[in-house]
Amino acid sequence: GAGVSQSPRYKVAKRGQDVALRCDPISGHVSLFWYQQALGQGPEFLTYFQNEAQLDKSGLPSDRFFAERPEGSVSTLKIQRTQQEDSAVYLCASSLITGSPLHFGDGTRLSIL
Amino acid sequence: AQSVTQPDIHITVSEGASLELRCNYSYGATPYLFWYVQSPGQGLQLLLKYFSGDTLVQGIKGFEAEFKRSQSSFNLRKPSVHWSDAAEYFCAVAYNQGGKLIFGQGTELSVKP
């Protein structure tokens, strides 16, 4: 596709369930970022990949959050034992090379009941 | 800690009027500076960026921003606002050209006829 694709667009889960959010970056893009955007707030950094290597995961809020990019393209953000405070929009962004402009997906809106 | 402040949570301007959105950052060195726009349910779109050189940068959609080191500011301006400019605007900084972005809280822009 032409842009960064995220799926699902909307996800509703019960507290305690595990969820997986997918990001398809633009083909050939090396860098991939995940951000969390709470309602009424700016996005907050979660983690960063360069190809398949996770170079920075300092923003992951707890060990319930896990991200992977095994083949250096598609990435999955997994949240285990979801809590209500995990409700947010999760944004994925990719760039061709380090330092080139970021392209953001439309995000996945996660609601935890 | 590095931070970005957008003092105005919500601004309303009349169509055709000029616009200035404020952004202040806290960082020890000259950061890389960005402005993004987000329409409801959409990802973020890059309006403009400053890395070095001329402190007045031009962006897309008729926007410009000026970096003022003495004031630690990077305010966004547009001489004549269009109704389609109504959206959320985020200022962001990065430590380096490919680094993670630190976003401000955002300014919601409403445009009245």
gemmi code that builds the backbone of each chain (N, CA, C; Angstrom):
import gemmi

chains = {
    "A": [
        ("GLY", (0.811, -1.200, 0.000), (0.000, 0.000, 0.000), (0.842, 1.245, 0.000)),
        ("ALA", (0.193, 2.365, -0.152), (0.906, 3.619, -0.268), (1.359, 4.155, 1.074)),
        ("GLY", (0.666, 3.792, 2.128), (0.984, 4.369, 3.423), (1.165, 3.301, 4.477)),
        ("VAL", (1.336, 3.762, 5.716), (1.443, 2.861, 6.853), (0.046, 2.361, 7.190)),
        ("SER", (-0.098, 1.069, 7.292), (-1.394, 0.478, 7.550), (-1.411, -0.165, 8.930)),
        ("GLN", (-2.444, 0.155, 9.709), (-2.572, -0.433, 11.031), (-3.896, -1.184, 11.147)),
        ("SER", (-3.837, -2.308, 11.828), (-5.067, -3.072, 12.019), (-5.060, -3.725, 13.388)),
        ("PRO", (-6.234, -3.886, 14.000), (-7.507, -3.342, 13.515), (-7.556, -1.839, 13.736)),
        ("ARG", (-8.511, -1.149, 13.170), (-8.681, 0.278, 13.436), (-9.259, 0.498, 14.824)),
        ("TYR", (-10.127, -0.410, 15.241), (-10.744, -0.311, 16.553), (-10.686, -1.680, 17.218)),
        ("LYS", (-10.406, -1.666, 18.507), (-10.364, -2.906, 19.257), (-10.963, -2.663, 20.632)),
        ("VAL", (-11.936, -3.483, 20.977), (-12.521, -3.445, 22.299), (-12.188, -4.753, 22.994)),
        ("ALA", (-11.679, -4.659, 24.183), (-11.314, -5.863, 24.927), (-11.727, -5.699, 26.386)),
        ("LYS", (-11.950, -6.824, 27.025), (-12.256, -6.816, 28.446), (-10.950, -6.780, 29.238)),
        ("ARG", (-11.022, -6.136, 30.374), (-9.846, -6.059, 31.241), (-9.325, -7.461, 31.520)),
        ("GLY", (-8.035, -7.614, 31.352), (-7.417, -8.902, 31.597), (-7.124, -9.694, 30.334)),
        ("GLN", (-7.745, -9.309, 29.235), (-7.494, -10.003, 27.976), (-6.177, -9.536, 27.359)),
        ("ASP", (-5.650, -10.364, 26.487), (-4.465, -9.999, 25.718), (-4.899, -9.449, 24.363)),
        ("VAL", (-4.170, -8.465, 23.845), (-4.479, -7.920, 22.530), (-3.198, -7.841, 21.701)),
        ("ALA", (-3.369, -7.856, 20.391), (-2.238, -7.713, 19.466), (-2.611, -6.700, 18.401)),
        ("LEU", (-1.768, -5.730, 18.220), (-1.992, -4.663, 17.256), (-0.920, -4.764, 16.170)),
        ("ARG", (-1.365, -4.633, 14.926), (-0.456, -4.848, 13.806), (-0.134, -3.560, 13.079)),
        ("CYS", (1.096, -3.490, 12.623), (1.527, -2.345, 11.816), (2.242, -2.840, 10.572)),
        ("ASP", (1.747, -2.416, 9.414), (2.419, -2.677, 8.139), (3.068, -1.378, 7.669)),
        ("PRO", (4.367, -1.252, 7.791), (4.999, -0.003, 7.375), (5.055, 0.086, 5.856)),
        ("ILE", (5.459, 1.242, 5.393), (5.678, 1.398, 3.965), (6.822, 0.470, 3.544)),
        ("SER", (6.633, -0.199, 2.419), (7.608, -1.181, 1.973), (9.006, -0.572, 1.863)),
        ("GLY", (9.953, -1.258, 2.468), (11.338, -0.798, 2.388), (11.759, 0.140, 3.490)),
        ("HIS", (10.813, 0.562, 4.307), (11.168, 1.467, 5.398), (11.913, 0.719, 6.496)),
        ("VAL", (13.019, 1.322, 6.886), (13.908, 0.683, 7.845), (13.474, 0.941, 9.293)),
        ("SER", (13.125, 2.183, 9.554), (12.799, 2.581, 10.930), (11.305, 2.439, 11.186)),
        ("LEU", (10.988, 1.969, 12.399), (9.580, 1.834, 12.784), (9.437, 2.204, 14.244)),
        ("PHE", (8.455, 3.054, 14.506), (8.180, 3.540, 15.862), (6.748, 3.191, 16.259)),
        ("TRP", (6.544, 2.958, 17.549), (5.212, 2.852, 18.144), (5.045, 3.984, 19.150)),
        ("TYR", (3.871, 4.620, 19.096), (3.507, 5.659, 20.044), (2.143, 5.338, 20.642)),
        ("GLN", (1.935, 5.820, 21.855), (0.649, 5.696, 22.536), (0.073, 7.097, 22.718)),
        ("GLN", (-1.171, 7.295, 22.306), (-1.797, 8.608, 22.442), (-3.065, 8.486, 23.271)),
        ("ALA", (-3.001, 8.946, 24.498), (-4.179, 8.967, 25.359), (-5.091, 10.104, 24.924)),
        ("LEU", (-6.346, 10.013, 25.325), (-7.344, 10.996, 24.916), (-6.933, 12.402, 25.349)),
        ("GLY", (-6.887, 13.312, 24.398), (-6.565, 14.696, 24.711), (-5.095, 14.971, 24.954)),
        ("GLN", (-4.253, 14.005, 24.652), (-2.819, 14.164, 24.887), (-2.040, 14.017, 23.580)),
        ("GLY", (-0.778, 14.410, 23.636), (0.096, 14.154, 22.509), (0.594, 12.722, 22.540)),
        ("PRO", (1.051, 12.226, 21.416), (1.589, 10.861, 21.382), (2.817, 10.731, 22.282)),
        ("GLU", (2.960, 9.565, 22.890), (4.130, 9.276, 23.718), (4.859, 8.069, 23.153)),
        ("PHE", (6.158, 8.194, 23.076), (7.001, 7.150, 22.509), (6.911, 5.859, 23.311)),
        ("LEU", (6.801, 4.749, 22.579), (6.836, 3.433, 23.219), (8.129, 2.696, 22.886)),
        ("THR", (8.369, 2.495, 21.565), (9.509, 1.680, 21.187), (9.911, 1.961, 19.748)),
        ("TYR", (11.151, 1.562, 19.400), (11.726, 1.861, 18.095), (12.496, 0.660, 17.561)),
        ("PHE", (12.272, 0.391, 16.286), (12.989, -0.672, 15.586), (13.788, -0.092, 14.424)),
        ("GLN", (14.953, -0.661, 14.228), (15.678, -0.443, 12.984), (15.817, -1.821, 12.353)),
        ("ASN", (15.128, -2.004, 11.247), (14.944, -3.356, 10.681), (14.340, -4.245, 11.766)),
        ("GLU", (14.936, -5.388, 12.040), (14.341, -6.284, 13.033), (14.847, -6.014, 14.445)),
        ("ALA", (15.806, -5.139, 14.569), (16.401, -4.877, 15.876), (15.609, -3.826, 16.654)),
        ("GLN", (15.238, -4.180, 17.853), (14.540, -3.239, 18.735), (15.608, -2.444, 19.474)),
        ("LEU", (15.838, -1.218, 19.026), (16.942, -0.435, 19.554), (16.579, 0.369, 20.789)),
        ("ASP", (15.303, 0.612, 20.994), (14.891, 1.427, 22.137), (13.505, 0.979, 22.552)),
        ("LYS", (13.390, 0.519, 23.766), (12.067, 0.147, 24.283), (11.818, 0.837, 25.611)),
        ("SER", (12.469, 1.963, 25.783), (12.398, 2.674, 27.051), (11.019, 3.227, 27.365)),
        ("GLY", (10.165, 3.386, 26.353), (8.852, 3.951, 26.587), (7.767, 2.948, 26.906)),
        ("LEU", (8.057, 1.684, 26.825), (7.052, 0.678, 27.150), (6.703, 0.800, 28.629)),
        ("PRO", (5.423, 0.990, 28.942), (5.062, 1.346, 30.323), (5.197, 0.222, 31.335)),
        ("SER", (5.146, -0.997, 30.886), (5.282, -2.109, 31.837), (5.689, -3.359, 31.067)),
        ("ASP", (5.989, -4.392, 31.808), (6.374, -5.653, 31.147), (5.181, -6.349, 30.516)),
        ("ARG", (4.006, -5.738, 30.619), (2.855, -6.311, 29.912), (2.880, -5.942, 28.422)),
        ("PHE", (3.701, -4.970, 28.090), (3.803, -4.502, 26.712), (5.019, -5.140, 26.044)),
        ("PHE", (4.777, -5.642, 24.847), (5.844, -6.325, 24.115), (5.686, -6.017, 22.635)),
        ("ALA", (6.772, -5.708, 21.953), (6.711, -5.421, 20.522), (7.748, -6.248, 19.795)),
        ("GLU", (7.423, -6.599, 18.573), (8.354, -7.370, 17.767), (8.235, -6.981, 16.307)),
        ("ARG", (9.304, -7.277, 15.583), (9.369, -7.007, 14.140), (10.323, -8.058, 13.556)),
        ("PRO", (9.911, -9.279, 13.572), (10.835, -10.399, 13.334), (11.541, -10.420, 11.986)),
        ("GLU", (10.898, -9.913, 10.949), (11.511, -9.950, 9.621), (11.832, -8.555, 9.109)),
        ("GLY", (11.771, -7.608, 10.015), (12.137, -6.257, 9.624), (11.101, -5.522, 8.806)),
        ("SER", (9.881, -6.051, 8.760), (8.819, -5.322, 8.052), (7.630, -5.136, 8.988)),
        ("VAL", (6.688, -6.055, 8.962), (5.502, -5.959, 9.816), (5.916, -6.000, 11.288)),
        ("SER", (5.222, -5.176, 12.083), (5.469, -5.162, 13.519), (4.168, -5.419, 14.262)),
        ("THR", (4.298, -6.052, 15.406), (3.148, -6.315, 16.267), (3.427, -5.792, 17.660)),
        ("LEU", (2.474, -5.065, 18.192), (2.527, -4.603, 19.573), (1.525, -5.453, 20.359)),
        ("LYS", (2.023, -6.122, 21.358), (1.169, -7.001, 22.155), (1.051, -6.453, 23.559)),
        ("ILE", (-0.154, -6.468, 24.075), (-0.404, -6.043, 25.447), (-1.066, -7.205, 26.164)),
        ("GLN", (-0.435, -7.638, 27.220), (-0.981, -8.755, 27.989), (-1.750, -8.235, 29.197)),
        ("ARG", (-2.740, -8.992, 29.594), (-3.522, -8.671, 30.805), (-3.889, -7.188, 30.812)),
        ("THR", (-4.625, -6.792, 29.800), (-4.932, -5.376, 29.619), (-5.612, -4.763, 30.836)),
        ("GLN", (-5.312, -3.496, 31.044), (-5.901, -2.693, 32.108), (-6.619, -1.500, 31.480)),
        ("GLN", (-7.490, -0.879, 32.256), (-8.250, 0.246, 31.712), (-7.334, 1.381, 31.268)),
        ("GLU", (-6.235, 1.565, 31.969), (-5.324, 2.655, 31.605), (-4.605, 2.406, 30.280)),
        ("ASP", (-4.774, 1.210, 29.717), (-4.187, 0.940, 28.409), (-5.042, 1.502, 27.276)),
        ("SER", (-6.246, 1.954, 27.607), (-7.124, 2.524, 26.589), (-6.469, 3.764, 25.993)),
        ("ALA", (-6.301, 3.752, 24.676), (-5.596, 4.829, 23.982), (-5.617, 4.523, 22.494)),
        ("VAL", (-5.101, 5.467, 21.728), (-4.823, 5.207, 20.313), (-3.347, 4.851, 20.195)),
        ("TYR", (-3.080, 3.770, 19.513), (-1.707, 3.328, 19.315), (-1.311, 3.623, 17.864)),
        ("LEU", (-0.311, 4.461, 17.739), (0.143, 4.927, 16.432), (1.450, 4.246, 16.046)),
        ("CYS", (1.540, 3.891, 14.810), (2.769, 3.340, 14.244), (3.288, 4.334, 13.205)),
        ("ALA", (4.590, 4.453, 13.123), (5.198, 5.342, 12.134), (6.441, 4.683, 11.565)),
        ("SER", (6.705, 4.952, 10.307), (7.911, 4.379, 9.692), (8.629, 5.446, 8.873)),
        ("SER", (9.914, 5.209, 8.664), (10.688, 6.092, 7.793), (11.663, 5.262, 6.986)),
        ("LEU", (12.015, 5.802, 5.825), (12.847, 5.059, 4.882), (14.210, 4.738, 5.485)),
        ("ILE", (14.825, 5.761, 6.032), (16.112, 5.592, 6.691), (16.109, 6.470, 7.930)),
        ("THR", (17.049, 6.255, 8.788), (17.160, 7.088, 9.978), (17.313, 8.549, 9.569)),
        ("GLY", (16.438, 9.394, 10.107), (16.521, 10.809, 9.807), (15.578, 11.283, 8.730)),
        ("SER", (14.995, 10.401, 7.979), (14.029, 10.815, 6.963), (12.663, 10.986, 7.620)),
        ("PRO", (11.762, 11.703, 6.955), (10.474, 12.015, 7.595), (9.688, 10.773, 7.997)),
        ("LEU", (9.014, 10.883, 9.135), (8.164, 9.812, 9.612), (6.810, 9.847, 8.915)),
        ("HIS", (6.312, 8.683, 8.562), (4.975, 8.527, 8.018), (4.148, 7.779, 9.057)),
        ("PHE", (3.062, 8.391, 9.490), (2.229, 7.798, 10.521), (1.054, 7.046, 9.920)),
        ("GLY", (0.683, 5.952, 10.561), (-0.569, 5.290, 10.255), (-1.724, 6.000, 10.945)),
        ("ASP", (-2.945, 5.557, 10.668), (-4.123, 6.182, 11.262), (-4.377, 5.713, 12.691)),
        ("GLY", (-3.650, 4.711, 13.126), (-3.746, 4.291, 14.516), (-4.779, 3.202, 14.757)),
        ("THR", (-4.622, 2.543, 15.892), (-5.613, 1.596, 16.407), (-6.156, 2.178, 17.703)),
        ("ARG", (-7.469, 2.348, 17.751), (-8.090, 2.838, 18.982), (-8.453, 1.650, 19.846)),
        ("LEU", (-7.819, 1.535, 20.982), (-8.031, 0.411, 21.908), (-8.862, 0.881, 23.087)),
        ("SER", (-9.945, 0.183, 23.328), (-10.802, 0.480, 24.476), (-10.862, -0.743, 25.367)),
        ("ILE", (-10.542, -0.561, 26.623), (-10.563, -1.658, 27.586), (-11.743, -1.451, 28.527)),
        ("LEU", (-12.626, -2.421, 28.549), (-13.838, -2.308, 29.372), (-13.649, -2.939, 30.740)),
    ],
    "B": [
        ("ALA", (14.401, 17.177, 32.483), (13.998, 16.299, 31.392), (13.515, 17.146, 30.213)),
        ("GLN", (13.737, 16.591, 29.038), (13.297, 17.301, 27.844), (11.774, 17.317, 27.794)),
        ("SER", (11.216, 18.465, 27.420), (9.767, 18.560, 27.358), (9.361, 19.587, 26.321)),
        ("VAL", (8.118, 19.515, 25.928), (7.540, 20.450, 24.964), (6.250, 20.991, 25.556)),
        ("THR", (6.092, 22.296, 25.514), (4.904, 22.940, 26.053), (4.155, 23.680, 24.967)),
        ("GLN", (2.897, 23.360, 24.836), (2.006, 24.118, 23.973), (0.995, 24.775, 24.897)),
        ("PRO", (1.146, 26.063, 25.153), (0.351, 26.714, 26.206), (-1.142, 26.790, 25.913)),
        ("ASP", (-1.499, 26.783, 24.656), (-2.903, 26.942, 24.275), (-3.512, 25.594, 23.945)),
        ("ILE", (-4.491, 25.186, 24.731), (-5.139, 23.901, 24.479), (-6.101, 24.014, 23.304)),
        ("HIS", (-6.791, 25.157, 23.230), (-7.789, 25.343, 22.191), (-7.755, 26.792, 21.715)),
        ("ILE", (-7.752, 26.982, 20.409), (-7.783, 28.311, 19.809), (-8.863, 28.341, 18.752)),
        ("THR", (-9.608, 29.445, 18.720), (-10.608, 29.660, 17.688), (-10.241, 30.912, 16.912)),
        ("VAL", (-10.196, 30.797, 15.605), (-9.930, 31.958, 14.756), (-10.965, 32.008, 13.657)),
        ("SER", (-11.168, 33.201, 13.133), (-12.081, 33.364, 12.013), (-11.384, 33.002, 10.710)),
        ("GLU", (-12.150, 32.465, 9.792), (-11.589, 32.126, 8.485), (-11.030, 33.392, 7.835)),
        ("GLY", (-9.826, 33.270, 7.320), (-9.156, 34.406, 6.709), (-8.248, 35.164, 7.655)),
        ("ALA", (-8.407, 34.939, 8.941), (-7.554, 35.609, 9.925), (-6.208, 34.910, 10.010)),
        ("SER", (-5.247, 35.618, 10.610), (-3.929, 35.017, 10.785), (-3.926, 34.118, 12.016)),
        ("LEU", (-2.921, 33.252, 12.060), (-2.851, 32.251, 13.126), (-1.430, 32.153, 13.644)),
        ("GLU", (-1.291, 32.030, 14.945), (0.002, 31.681, 15.538), (-0.228, 30.695, 16.662)),
        ("LEU", (0.400, 29.551, 16.573), (0.339, 28.531, 17.619), (1.700, 28.477, 18.299)),
        ("ARG", (1.665, 28.510, 19.631), (2.906, 28.614, 20.382), (3.464, 27.255, 20.779)),
        ("CYS", (4.782, 27.212, 20.818), (5.482, 26.001, 21.236), (6.789, 26.413, 21.915)),
        ("ASN", (6.986, 25.903, 23.110), (8.242, 26.099, 23.818), (8.818, 24.745, 24.186)),
        ("TYR", (10.121, 24.647, 24.154), (10.762, 23.374, 24.459), (11.821, 23.573, 25.540)),
        ("SER", (12.088, 22.501, 26.201), (13.132, 22.483, 27.208), (14.157, 21.439, 26.798)),
        ("TYR", (15.338, 21.900, 26.440), (16.367, 20.976, 25.973), (17.715, 21.660, 26.071)),
        ("GLY", (18.754, 20.896, 26.384), (20.060, 21.483, 26.609), (20.752, 21.991, 25.362)),
        ("ALA", (20.470, 21.403, 24.250), (21.111, 21.804, 23.011), (20.029, 22.148, 21.989)),
        ("THR", (20.421, 22.562, 20.834), (19.446, 22.867, 19.796), (18.819, 21.561, 19.331)),
        ("PRO", (17.532, 21.437, 19.524), (16.881, 20.174, 19.138), (16.462, 20.195, 17.674)),
        ("TYR", (16.005, 19.079, 17.234), (15.320, 18.999, 15.950), (13.838, 19.253, 16.243)),
        ("LEU", (13.230, 20.140, 15.506), (11.880, 20.633, 15.821), (10.908, 20.323, 14.694)),
        ("PHE", (9.691, 19.984, 15.085), (8.687, 19.557, 14.114), (7.320, 20.136, 14.507)),
        ("TRP", (6.489, 20.324, 13.485), (5.067, 20.551, 13.681), (4.304, 19.508, 12.865)),
        ("TYR", (3.331, 18.869, 13.557), (2.457, 17.894, 12.913), (1.019, 18.347, 13.059)),
        ("VAL", (0.172, 17.900, 12.123), (-1.253, 18.153, 12.203), (-1.981, 16.810, 12.199)),
        ("GLN", (-3.045, 16.749, 12.993), (-3.835, 15.522, 13.104), (-5.314, 15.846, 12.968)),
        ("SER", (-5.939, 15.299, 11.947), (-7.382, 15.421, 11.805), (-8.048, 14.277, 12.558)),
        ("PRO", (-9.314, 14.431, 12.961), (-9.978, 13.392, 13.758), (-9.905, 12.022, 13.098)),
        ("GLY", (-9.484, 11.025, 13.871), (-9.416, 9.660, 13.377), (-8.286, 9.386, 12.420)),
        ("GLN", (-7.394, 10.340, 12.298), (-6.280, 10.198, 11.355), (-4.956, 10.159, 12.101)),
        ("GLY", (-3.927, 9.728, 11.354), (-2.588, 9.811, 11.906), (-2.068, 11.228, 11.799)),
        ("LEU", (-0.787, 11.379, 12.098), (-0.173, 12.698, 12.077), (0.499, 12.955, 10.731)),
        ("GLN", (0.356, 14.182, 10.265), (0.985, 14.590, 9.022), (2.014, 15.680, 9.325)),
        ("LEU", (3.198, 15.526, 8.787), (4.256, 16.503, 9.014), (3.973, 17.779, 8.239)),
        ("LEU", (3.958, 18.912, 8.975), (3.783, 20.218, 8.327), (5.133, 20.814, 7.941)),
        ("LEU", (6.083, 20.761, 8.861), (7.406, 21.326, 8.616), (8.361, 20.860, 9.695)),
        ("LYS", (9.646, 21.078, 9.437), (10.661, 20.686, 10.400), (11.831, 21.660, 10.341)),
        ("TYR", (12.547, 21.758, 11.458), (13.762, 22.559, 11.527), (14.881, 21.695, 12.057)),
        ("PHE", (15.954, 21.647, 11.284), (17.138, 20.926, 11.730), (18.292, 21.891, 11.981)),
        ("SER", (18.493, 22.832, 11.059), (19.584, 23.802, 11.176), (19.379, 24.839, 10.086)),
        ("GLY", (20.231, 25.876, 10.101), (20.188, 26.865, 9.033), (19.168, 27.952, 9.286)),
        ("ASP", (18.542, 28.396, 8.224), (17.583, 29.485, 8.296), (16.536, 29.195, 9.364)),
        ("THR", (16.342, 30.135, 10.260), (15.442, 29.886, 11.389), (13.972, 30.020, 11.024)),
        ("LEU", (13.668, 30.521, 9.848), (12.294, 30.598, 9.370), (12.113, 29.487, 8.339)),
        ("VAL", (11.254, 28.548, 8.657), (11.070, 27.407, 7.766), (9.664, 27.414, 7.188)),
        ("GLN", (9.586, 27.028, 5.946), (8.313, 26.961, 5.251), (7.853, 25.519, 5.210)),
        ("GLY", (6.552, 25.336, 5.314), (6.010, 23.998, 5.272), (4.911, 23.869, 4.245)),
        ("ILE", (4.160, 22.789, 4.390), (3.060, 22.563, 3.473), (1.844, 23.360, 3.909)),
        ("LYS", (0.891, 23.489, 3.019), (-0.397, 24.123, 3.294), (-0.257, 25.580, 3.727)),
        ("GLY", (0.821, 26.225, 3.353), (0.984, 27.638, 3.650), (1.461, 27.962, 5.052)),
        ("PHE", (1.860, 26.956, 5.811), (2.360, 27.169, 7.163), (3.849, 27.497, 7.168)),
        ("GLU", (4.251, 28.245, 8.182), (5.656, 28.520, 8.427), (5.894, 28.521, 9.937)),
        ("ALA", (7.143, 28.361, 10.316), (7.483, 28.404, 11.734), (8.843, 29.057, 11.887)),
        ("GLU", (9.023, 29.693, 13.024), (10.276, 30.387, 13.289), (10.911, 29.856, 14.552)),
        ("PHE", (12.153, 29.457, 14.448), (12.925, 28.987, 15.586), (13.609, 30.186, 16.236)),
        ("LYS", (13.351, 30.362, 17.534), (14.003, 31.423, 18.293), (14.733, 30.794, 19.461)),
        ("ARG", (16.046, 30.693, 19.323), (16.855, 30.029, 20.341), (16.756, 30.747, 21.679)),
        ("SER", (16.751, 32.074, 21.647), (16.749, 32.835, 22.902), (15.473, 32.627, 23.698)),
        ("GLN", (14.414, 32.288, 23.021), (13.132, 32.066, 23.691), (12.762, 30.592, 23.779)),
        ("SER", (13.620, 29.734, 23.267), (13.327, 28.285, 23.216), (11.934, 28.057, 22.633)),
        ("SER", (11.682, 28.738, 21.523), (10.345, 28.643, 20.933), (10.419, 28.239, 19.463)),
        ("PHE", (9.324, 27.707, 19.016), (9.189, 27.284, 17.608), (7.713, 27.441, 17.268)),
        ("ASN", (7.286, 28.691, 17.102), (5.874, 28.983, 16.885), (5.469, 28.786, 15.433)),
        ("LEU", (4.282, 28.277, 15.264), (3.729, 27.996, 13.934), (2.821, 29.137, 13.518)),
        ("ARG", (2.920, 29.559, 12.271), (2.107, 30.673, 11.797), (1.504, 30.362, 10.433)),
        ("LYS", (0.375, 31.048, 10.209), (-0.231, 31.006, 8.879), (-0.927, 32.347, 8.664)),
        ("PRO", (-0.702, 33.016, 7.556), (-1.241, 34.365, 7.378), (-2.757, 34.405, 7.210)),
        ("SER", (-3.335, 33.367, 6.631), (-4.777, 33.365, 6.385), (-5.298, 31.945, 6.534)),
        ("VAL", (-6.115, 31.754, 7.547), (-6.583, 30.408, 7.879), (-7.788, 30.027, 7.030)),
        ("HIS", (-7.832, 28.776, 6.626), (-8.949, 28.226, 5.859), (-9.724, 27.274, 6.755)),
        ("TRP", (-10.998, 27.089, 6.459), (-11.821, 26.223, 7.300), (-11.228, 24.820, 7.391)),
        ("SER", (-10.545, 24.381, 6.337), (-9.985, 23.034, 6.330), (-8.765, 22.898, 7.246)),
        ("ASP", (-8.311, 24.007, 7.809), (-7.184, 23.936, 8.746), (-7.608, 23.499, 10.139)),
        ("ALA", (-8.905, 23.423, 10.383), (-9.376, 22.986, 11.695), (-8.887, 21.570, 11.970)),
        ("ALA", (-8.142, 21.411, 13.053), (-7.506, 20.128, 13.374), (-6.751, 20.296, 14.687)),
        ("GLU", (-6.046, 19.250, 15.075), (-5.164, 19.291, 16.248), (-3.736, 19.447, 15.749)),
        ("TYR", (-3.001, 20.337, 16.392), (-1.628, 20.613, 15.975), (-0.673, 20.257, 17.101)),
        ("PHE", (0.366, 19.527, 16.734), (1.343, 19.082, 17.720), (2.733, 19.579, 17.353)),
        ("CYS", (3.392, 20.136, 18.343), (4.795, 20.483, 18.238), (5.600, 19.315, 18.820)),
        ("ALA", (6.751, 19.030, 18.245), (7.558, 17.909, 18.731), (9.038, 18.229, 18.592)),
        ("VAL", (9.835, 17.612, 19.466), (11.282, 17.748, 19.390), (11.916, 16.362, 19.366)),
        ("ALA", (13.131, 16.313, 18.857), (13.893, 15.075, 18.862), (15.331, 15.411, 19.223)),
        ("TYR", (16.009, 14.441, 19.842), (17.406, 14.642, 20.218), (18.302, 14.643, 18.996)),
        ("ASN", (17.938, 13.834, 18.029), (18.747, 13.725, 16.828), (17.815, 13.501, 15.653)),
        ("GLN", (18.406, 13.479, 14.482), (17.597, 13.530, 13.273), (16.677, 12.318, 13.136)),
        ("GLY", (17.078, 11.187, 13.634), (16.235, 10.006, 13.488), (15.663, 9.521, 14.781)),
        ("GLY", (15.788, 10.338, 15.804), (15.415, 9.893, 17.140), (13.935, 9.973, 17.426)),
        ("LYS", (13.596, 9.452, 18.586), (12.190, 9.465, 18.988), (11.740, 10.894, 19.202)),
        ("LEU", (10.471, 11.103, 18.916), (9.875, 12.417, 19.061), (9.239, 12.567, 20.434)),
        ("ILE", (9.397, 13.759, 21.004), (8.693, 14.137, 22.222), (7.677, 15.184, 21.819)),
        ("PHE", (6.415, 14.866, 22.056), (5.327, 15.724, 21.600), (4.818, 16.616, 22.728)),
        ("GLY", (4.306, 17.774, 22.325), (3.535, 18.594, 23.229), (2.129, 18.033, 23.362)),
        ("GLN", (1.342, 18.690, 24.190), (-0.006, 18.216, 24.477), (-0.968, 18.468, 23.317)),
        ("GLY", (-0.575, 19.387, 22.433), (-1.423, 19.672, 21.295), (-2.262, 20.923, 21.481)),
        ("THR", (-2.588, 21.567, 20.373), (-3.505, 22.702, 20.339), (-4.595, 22.395, 19.334)),
        ("GLU", (-5.820, 22.441, 19.816), (-6.954, 22.208, 18.923), (-7.349, 23.528, 18.284)),
        ("LEU", (-7.391, 23.544, 16.978), (-7.750, 24.749, 16.240), (-9.161, 24.617, 15.688)),
        ("SER", (-10.000, 25.571, 16.025), (-11.332, 25.689, 15.431), (-11.340, 26.915, 14.541)),
        ("VAL", (-12.048, 26.808, 13.425), (-12.139, 27.918, 12.477), (-13.613, 28.282, 12.319)),
        ("LYS", (-13.943, 29.521, 12.591), (-15.342, 29.942, 12.449), (-15.516, 30.747, 11.171)),
        ("PRO", (-16.690, 30.585, 10.568), (-16.941, 31.242, 9.274), (-16.907, 32.764, 9.386)),
    ],
}
model = gemmi.Model(1)
for chain_id, residues in chains.items():
    chain = gemmi.Chain(chain_id)
    for i, (resn, *xyz) in enumerate(residues, 1):
        res = gemmi.Residue()
        res.name, res.seqid = resn, gemmi.SeqId(i, " ")
        for name, pos in zip(("N", "CA", "C"), xyz):
            atom = gemmi.Atom()
            atom.name, atom.element = name, gemmi.Element(name[0])
            atom.pos, atom.b_iso = gemmi.Position(*pos), 0.0
            res.add_atom(atom)
        chain.add_residue(res)
    model.add_chain(chain)
structure = gemmi.Structure()
structure.add_model(model)
structure.setup_entities()
